[in-house]
Amino acid sequence: MSLIEASEVRFSYDEGKIILDGVDIHIVPGEILGILGPNGCGKTTLIKCLNKIHEPQQGHIVLLGEDLKELTYRQVAQKVGYVPQNSVDELSAPNVFDVVLMGRMPHTTWHCSEEDEQKVWEIMEELDVAHLASQGFNELSSGQSQRVLMARAIAQEARIMLLDEPTSNLDIKYQLEVMNMVSKIVAERGVSAVAIIHDLDLALRYCDRVLLLHDGKVHAFGPAEEVLTKENIRTVYNVDAEVVEMFGRRRIVILDNIPEN
């Protein structure tokens, strides 16, 4: 059974330019699904549609067997954890502990219980952010803030994590650390992760499947090694690349020459 089934999703802002044009996608349990494509192709808009932040003008989205339109935001938050690229809501929270505790809100009424607080501490220990509990969220490094926001998503007990560019603004070490953490969460907790990724080689390394968007349409969708070919990369990104075997795995090498349009 798919966790999310989206068909013929079409979205535009204020009846202007079409951002998503007939997008089909399905998300299965226990996978990392990468959403790739050039700037402006609709990646962030798509995951916001999957999370009910945006409502498509056309198309149908089913979340765990239920029509997304019929679910409340609270019900969606019990099933889907969203880690945005730039988070501002957390800046008003007194400290990191309270940011992670926000993840329990879809499961509580007015106040979080001692059991909720205990779950938060355990998750923070697991993701190695417990020592940051009393710090302000705006005092964290980019890598630390990503860990904290993922801890909040786990605290939601969501079946799906939607990650909007989780490795942006991170150096190479922290990019690998974040993606290793995502892989660990998926493997150990049985959730699925949907991540917008710009680094093609990083996507090939960590993603089970890839959705490649181009001008708001699905250009290719399937196993990462079948989608991330030099032909698809040239068409979608207008750059030349080679897929090579190196150090025991396939890697994507972007070449210096840029094809003429």
PLY file of the C-alpha trace (Angstrom):
ply
format ascii 1.0
element vertex 261
property float x
property float y
property float z
element edge 260
property int vertex1
property int vertex2
end_header
0.00 0.00 0.00
1.28 3.46 -0.89
1.50 6.00 1.90
0.67 8.80 -0.52
-0.92 8.56 -3.97
-1.09 11.79 -5.97
-2.52 11.90 -9.47
-2.79 14.67 -12.06
-1.82 17.36 -9.53
-2.04 20.81 -11.07
-1.19 24.01 -9.17
-0.66 27.67 -9.94
-0.43 30.80 -7.81
-3.24 33.32 -8.28
-4.23 31.87 -11.64
-0.80 32.79 -13.00
1.98 30.60 -14.32
1.33 26.86 -13.92
3.81 25.51 -11.35
2.71 21.86 -11.35
1.15 20.44 -14.48
-0.33 16.96 -14.13
2.12 15.48 -11.61
1.71 11.84 -10.55
3.62 10.44 -7.58
3.33 7.60 -5.09
5.31 7.09 -1.90
5.83 3.61 -0.49
6.85 2.55 3.03
10.51 2.45 4.04
12.05 4.48 1.22
13.94 7.69 0.62
12.37 9.43 -2.34
14.30 12.31 -3.85
12.57 15.19 -5.63
14.96 16.80 -8.09
14.90 19.43 -10.79
16.07 22.95 -11.60
15.06 26.00 -9.59
11.45 26.96 -10.16
10.29 23.57 -11.45
7.81 23.05 -8.60
9.68 20.91 -6.05
8.74 22.84 -2.91
5.24 23.49 -4.21
4.75 19.74 -4.65
5.66 18.79 -1.10
3.50 21.62 0.20
0.60 20.12 -1.75
1.35 16.72 -0.21
1.25 18.34 3.23
-1.98 20.32 2.62
-0.18 23.65 2.93
-1.29 24.26 -0.65
-4.44 22.90 -2.25
-4.12 21.92 -5.92
-6.59 23.39 -8.41
-6.86 19.95 -9.99
-5.87 16.41 -9.16
-6.33 14.02 -6.28
-4.12 13.23 -3.29
-4.71 10.23 -1.02
-2.88 10.03 2.31
-2.86 6.57 3.92
-6.08 5.66 2.14
-7.92 8.90 2.93
-8.67 11.87 0.72
-6.32 14.67 1.78
-9.04 17.27 1.22
-11.22 15.59 3.85
-8.54 15.56 6.55
-7.99 18.36 9.07
-4.55 19.93 9.42
-4.22 18.20 12.77
-4.95 14.82 11.21
-2.39 15.46 8.47
0.20 16.46 11.10
-0.32 13.12 12.84
0.78 11.36 9.67
3.20 13.75 7.95
6.20 15.56 9.44
7.37 18.62 7.52
10.91 19.99 7.79
10.99 23.31 5.92
14.07 24.83 4.36
13.79 28.08 6.29
11.91 27.88 9.57
10.64 31.00 11.31
7.97 29.65 13.67
10.59 28.03 15.87
12.40 31.32 16.44
9.66 32.35 18.89
10.08 29.20 20.99
12.01 29.74 24.23
14.49 26.92 23.56
15.30 23.83 21.53
13.38 21.50 23.84
10.19 23.47 23.18
10.79 23.29 19.41
10.94 19.49 19.54
7.99 19.40 21.95
5.91 21.13 19.24
5.96 17.77 17.47
3.69 16.34 20.17
0.98 18.98 19.60
-1.03 16.95 17.03
-1.42 14.20 19.66
-2.29 16.34 22.70
-5.07 18.64 23.80
-3.99 21.75 25.71
-0.93 20.55 27.58
1.79 18.01 26.94
2.04 15.25 29.51
5.11 13.91 31.30
4.99 10.99 28.86
5.17 13.43 25.95
8.15 15.18 27.53
9.88 11.85 28.13
9.41 10.89 24.46
10.93 14.21 23.43
13.99 13.65 25.64
14.49 10.16 24.21
14.27 11.44 20.64
16.66 14.30 21.38
19.14 11.83 22.87
18.81 9.61 19.80
19.54 12.50 17.43
22.29 13.90 19.66
20.63 17.25 20.36
19.73 16.76 24.04
22.73 18.87 25.05
21.18 21.77 23.11
17.87 21.63 25.01
18.18 25.02 26.72
19.63 26.88 23.73
17.60 29.21 21.55
16.78 27.81 18.11
18.21 30.92 16.42
21.55 30.27 18.12
22.09 26.95 16.35
24.26 26.16 13.36
22.57 25.00 10.15
23.50 21.39 10.88
22.18 21.57 14.44
18.92 23.19 13.37
18.32 20.40 10.82
18.79 17.80 13.54
16.38 19.63 15.84
13.69 19.95 13.15
14.02 16.26 12.30
13.67 15.46 15.99
10.45 17.48 15.97
9.18 15.51 12.95
9.97 12.21 14.71
8.16 13.47 17.83
5.05 13.77 15.64
5.20 9.98 15.16
4.60 10.67 11.48
4.76 7.91 8.87
6.22 10.29 6.28
8.85 13.02 6.59
8.86 15.77 3.97
12.27 17.45 3.86
12.67 20.69 1.90
16.36 20.86 0.93
17.70 19.30 4.16
21.33 19.72 3.02
21.15 23.33 1.82
23.69 25.72 3.38
25.62 22.79 4.87
29.23 21.91 4.22
30.11 18.48 2.85
30.60 16.89 6.27
27.18 17.97 7.52
25.48 17.08 4.23
26.65 13.50 4.71
25.76 13.58 8.40
22.20 14.73 7.69
21.63 12.20 4.91
23.12 9.38 7.02
20.72 10.40 9.77
17.77 10.33 7.35
18.81 6.84 6.20
19.06 5.68 9.81
15.63 7.06 10.70
14.04 5.39 7.67
15.73 2.06 8.36
15.15 1.92 12.11
11.73 3.57 12.42
10.14 2.23 9.24
9.09 5.68 8.03
9.50 7.12 4.56
11.37 10.31 3.71
10.72 12.60 0.76
13.62 15.00 0.27
14.24 17.84 -2.15
17.88 17.52 -3.13
19.97 19.63 -5.49
23.16 17.56 -5.40
22.66 14.82 -8.01
25.49 12.65 -6.70
24.07 12.88 -3.17
20.66 11.82 -4.52
22.16 8.87 -6.38
23.96 7.80 -3.21
21.05 7.97 -0.77
17.73 7.86 -2.63
15.90 4.65 -3.44
13.76 6.39 -6.05
13.83 9.80 -7.70
11.15 12.08 -9.13
12.74 14.37 -11.73
10.66 17.48 -12.47
11.04 19.69 -15.53
8.88 22.74 -16.20
6.29 21.54 -13.72
5.93 18.10 -15.30
7.33 14.70 -14.39
10.26 14.07 -16.70
11.20 10.74 -15.09
10.21 8.75 -11.99
11.74 5.53 -10.77
14.86 3.96 -9.22
17.60 6.54 -8.80
20.09 4.77 -11.06
17.49 4.57 -13.86
16.40 8.21 -13.62
19.75 9.92 -13.07
21.26 9.23 -16.48
23.40 11.59 -18.52
20.57 11.92 -21.05
18.03 13.00 -18.43
20.51 15.33 -16.75
21.31 17.01 -20.06
17.63 17.48 -20.91
16.52 18.78 -17.51
19.57 20.74 -16.35
21.19 21.58 -19.69
24.60 20.37 -18.53
26.70 17.41 -19.59
27.44 14.70 -17.05
28.85 11.21 -16.86
27.73 8.41 -14.57
30.84 6.46 -13.58
31.80 3.59 -11.29
34.19 4.92 -8.67
35.19 3.64 -5.22
32.57 0.92 -5.25
29.50 2.86 -6.30
28.02 4.87 -9.15
28.83 8.57 -9.10
27.69 11.54 -11.15
30.40 13.78 -12.51
29.31 17.11 -13.96
31.48 18.12 -16.91
32.80 21.62 -17.55
31.16 22.14 -20.92
27.65 23.62 -20.97
25.66 22.71 -24.09
24.23 25.52 -26.17
20.45 25.80 -26.22
0 1
1 2
2 3
3 4
4 5
5 6
6 7
7 8
8 9
9 10
10 11
11 12
12 13
13 14
14 15
15 16
16 17
17 18
18 19
19 20
20 21
21 22
22 23
23 24
24 25
25 26
26 27
27 28
28 29
29 30
30 31
31 32
32 33
33 34
34 35
35 36
36 37
37 38
38 39
39 40
40 41
41 42
42 43
43 44
44 45
45 46
46 47
47 48
48 49
49 50
50 51
51 52
52 53
53 54
54 55
55 56
56 57
57 58
58 59
59 60
60 61
61 62
62 63
63 64
64 65
65 66
66 67
67 68
68 69
69 70
70 71
71 72
72 73
73 74
74 75
75 76
76 77
77 78
78 79
79 80
80 81
81 82
82 83
83 84
84 85
85 86
86 87
87 88
88 89
89 90
90 91
91 92
92 93
93 94
94 95
95 96
96 97
97 98
98 99
99 100
100 101
101 102
102 103
103 104
104 105
105 106
106 107
107 108
108 109
109 110
110 111
111 112
112 113
113 114
114 115
115 116
116 117
117 118
118 119
119 120
120 121
121 122
122 123
123 124
124 125
125 126
126 127
127 128
128 129
129 130
130 131
131 132
132 133
133 134
134 135
135 136
136 137
137 138
138 139
139 140
140 141
141 142
142 143
143 144
144 145
145 146
146 147
147 148
148 149
149 150
150 151
151 152
152 153
153 154
154 155
155 156
156 157
157 158
158 159
159 160
160 161
161 162
162 163
163 164
164 165
165 166
166 167
167 168
168 169
169 170
170 171
171 172
172 173
173 174
174 175
175 176
176 177
177 178
178 179
179 180
180 181
181 182
182 183
183 184
184 185
185 186
186 187
187 188
188 189
189 190
190 191
191 192
192 193
193 194
194 195
195 196
196 197
197 198
198 199
199 200
200 201
201 202
202 203
203 204
204 205
205 206
206 207
207 208
208 209
209 210
210 211
211 212
212 213
213 214
214 215
215 216
216 217
217 218
218 219
219 220
220 221
221 222
222 223
223 224
224 225
225 226
226 227
227 228
228 229
229 230
230 231
231 232
232 233
233 234
234 235
235 236
236 237
237 238
238 239
239 240
240 241
241 242
242 243
243 244
244 245
245 246
246 247
247 248
248 249
249 250
250 251
251 252
252 253
253 254
254 255
255 256
256 257
257 258
258 259
259 260
